[in-house]
């Protein structure tokens, strides 16, 4: 069982940056996949990024070149560094983990990109 808690959301202007954190309740060393999804108002949840145990990162086309996902196993934390933010990035961002086929989700943190 893994509990995930997101933090770092807030209000930022277009072109700005924000770093989201996802803290896990246990060691993430053996968790195969961790990542981020987001859900904008009135839209379905969409996948944003993932990082594997071997530290390979993957990104949705909409965020490639702007977002970076990385994990710090010693801190039991996964991060999402978001740069060059756009209004369309506004959403609730959810952390997730997949361990041996079992999925775990955080409660989400709101990111608002607006002038």
Kinemage of the C-alpha trace (Angstrom):
@kinemage 1
@onewidth
@group {chain A} dominant
@subgroup {mainchain}
@vectorlist {calphas} color= white
{ca unk a 1} P 0.000 0.000 0.000
{ca unk a 2} L 1.294 3.435 -1.002
{ca unk a 3} L -0.089 6.833 -0.079
{ca unk a 4} L 0.802 9.751 -2.353
{ca unk a 5} L 0.585 13.436 -1.460
{ca unk a 6} L 1.029 16.176 -4.054
{ca unk a 7} L 2.161 19.715 -3.355
{ca unk a 8} L 3.476 22.750 -5.196
{ca unk a 9} L 0.425 23.843 -7.134
{ca unk a 10} L -0.659 27.445 -7.339
{ca unk a 11} L -1.223 30.447 -9.559
{ca unk a 12} L 1.413 31.346 -12.135
{ca unk a 13} L 1.509 33.680 -15.122
{ca unk a 14} L 1.902 32.379 -18.670
{ca unk a 15} L 5.549 31.661 -19.387
{ca unk a 16} L 6.287 31.023 -15.739
{ca unk a 17} L 7.505 27.912 -13.964
{ca unk a 18} L 6.286 25.669 -11.198
{ca unk a 19} L 7.568 22.504 -9.564
{ca unk a 20} L 5.180 19.880 -8.296
{ca unk a 21} L 6.157 17.311 -5.695
{ca unk a 22} L 4.716 13.903 -4.945
{ca unk a 23} L 5.727 12.432 -1.606
{ca unk a 24} L 5.202 8.722 -1.046
{ca unk a 25} L 4.512 7.031 2.263
{ca unk a 26} L 7.079 4.343 1.642
{ca unk a 27} L 10.286 3.826 -0.274
{ca unk a 28} L 9.819 4.300 -4.007
{ca unk a 29} L 13.006 2.478 -4.908
{ca unk a 30} L 11.112 -0.638 -5.984
{ca unk a 31} L 8.104 1.117 -7.556
{ca unk a 32} L 8.252 0.428 -11.268
{ca unk a 33} L 6.441 3.486 -12.581
{ca unk a 34} L 5.574 6.856 -11.123
{ca unk a 35} L 4.110 9.804 -12.925
{ca unk a 36} L 1.564 12.535 -13.356
{ca unk a 37} L -1.877 12.959 -14.844
{ca unk a 38} L -3.973 16.094 -15.062
{ca unk a 39} L -7.616 16.976 -15.452
{ca unk a 40} L -8.890 20.333 -16.627
{ca unk a 41} L -12.383 21.549 -15.850
{ca unk a 42} L -14.909 19.846 -18.078
{ca unk a 43} L -12.344 17.513 -19.626
{ca unk a 44} L -11.225 13.950 -19.122
{ca unk a 45} L -8.127 13.052 -17.202
{ca unk a 46} L -5.053 12.887 -19.412
{ca unk a 47} L -1.628 11.425 -18.978
{ca unk a 48} L 1.215 13.935 -18.659
{ca unk a 49} L 4.467 12.166 -17.815
{ca unk a 50} L 5.975 9.060 -16.275
{ca unk a 51} L 9.328 7.907 -15.009
{ca unk a 52} L 10.405 4.306 -14.637
{ca unk a 53} L 12.454 2.616 -11.968
{ca unk a 54} L 15.398 2.797 -14.350
{ca unk a 55} L 14.822 6.582 -14.565
{ca unk a 56} L 13.594 6.691 -18.145
{ca unk a 57} L 11.192 9.566 -18.670
{ca unk a 58} L 8.232 9.773 -21.051
{ca unk a 59} L 6.005 12.721 -21.885
{ca unk a 60} L 2.785 13.617 -23.589
{ca unk a 61} L 3.286 15.572 -26.802
{ca unk a 62} L 1.585 18.593 -25.281
{ca unk a 63} L 4.312 19.017 -22.646
{ca unk a 64} L 7.447 17.731 -24.365
{ca unk a 65} L 10.294 20.195 -24.119
{ca unk a 66} L 8.591 22.113 -21.316
{ca unk a 67} L 8.075 19.609 -18.495
{ca unk a 68} L 10.610 17.364 -16.797
{ca unk a 69} L 9.809 14.450 -14.512
{ca unk a 70} L 12.374 13.012 -12.154
{ca unk a 71} L 12.492 10.925 -9.033
{ca unk a 72} L 14.640 11.218 -5.931
{ca unk a 73} L 14.424 7.796 -4.387
{ca unk a 74} L 16.325 8.802 -1.263
{ca unk a 75} L 13.572 11.338 -0.510
{ca unk a 76} L 10.717 9.059 -1.616
{ca unk a 77} L 9.585 11.864 -3.891
{ca unk a 78} L 8.788 12.393 -7.564
{ca unk a 79} L 8.861 15.850 -9.096
{ca unk a 80} L 7.370 17.530 -12.132
{ca unk a 81} L 9.240 20.639 -13.201
{ca unk a 82} L 6.975 22.725 -15.415
{ca unk a 83} L 8.437 25.532 -17.508
{ca unk a 84} L 6.995 27.847 -20.147
{ca unk a 85} L 3.548 27.310 -18.731
{ca unk a 86} L 0.510 28.013 -20.880
{ca unk a 87} L -3.103 28.718 -19.927
{ca unk a 88} L -4.041 25.313 -21.341
{ca unk a 89} L -1.851 23.711 -18.669
{ca unk a 90} L -4.408 24.787 -16.074
{ca unk a 91} L -5.677 21.647 -14.371
{ca unk a 92} L -5.630 19.552 -11.252
{ca unk a 93} L -2.472 17.477 -11.360
{ca unk a 94} L -2.493 13.983 -9.885
{ca unk a 95} L 0.451 11.861 -8.891
{ca unk a 96} L 0.282 8.130 -9.511
{ca unk a 97} L 2.324 5.035 -8.905
{ca unk a 98} L 2.174 1.621 -10.490
{ca unk a 99} L 3.741 -1.254 -8.628
{ca unk a 100} L 3.352 -4.726 -10.051
{ca unk a 101} L 0.115 -3.735 -11.749
{ca unk a 102} L -1.405 -2.039 -8.707
{ca unk a 103} L -2.279 1.645 -9.125
{ca unk a 104} L -2.115 4.341 -6.457
{ca unk a 105} L -3.265 7.947 -6.732
{ca unk a 106} L -2.806 11.199 -4.880
{ca unk a 107} L -5.618 13.658 -4.210
{ca unk a 108} L -4.313 16.274 -6.637
{ca unk a 109} L -2.920 19.795 -6.604
{ca unk a 110} L -4.366 22.682 -8.612
{ca unk a 111} L -2.250 24.560 -11.137
{ca unk a 112} L -3.703 27.750 -12.583
{ca unk a 113} L -1.911 29.558 -15.403
{ca unk a 114} L -3.439 32.967 -15.924
{ca unk a 115} L -2.645 36.638 -16.322
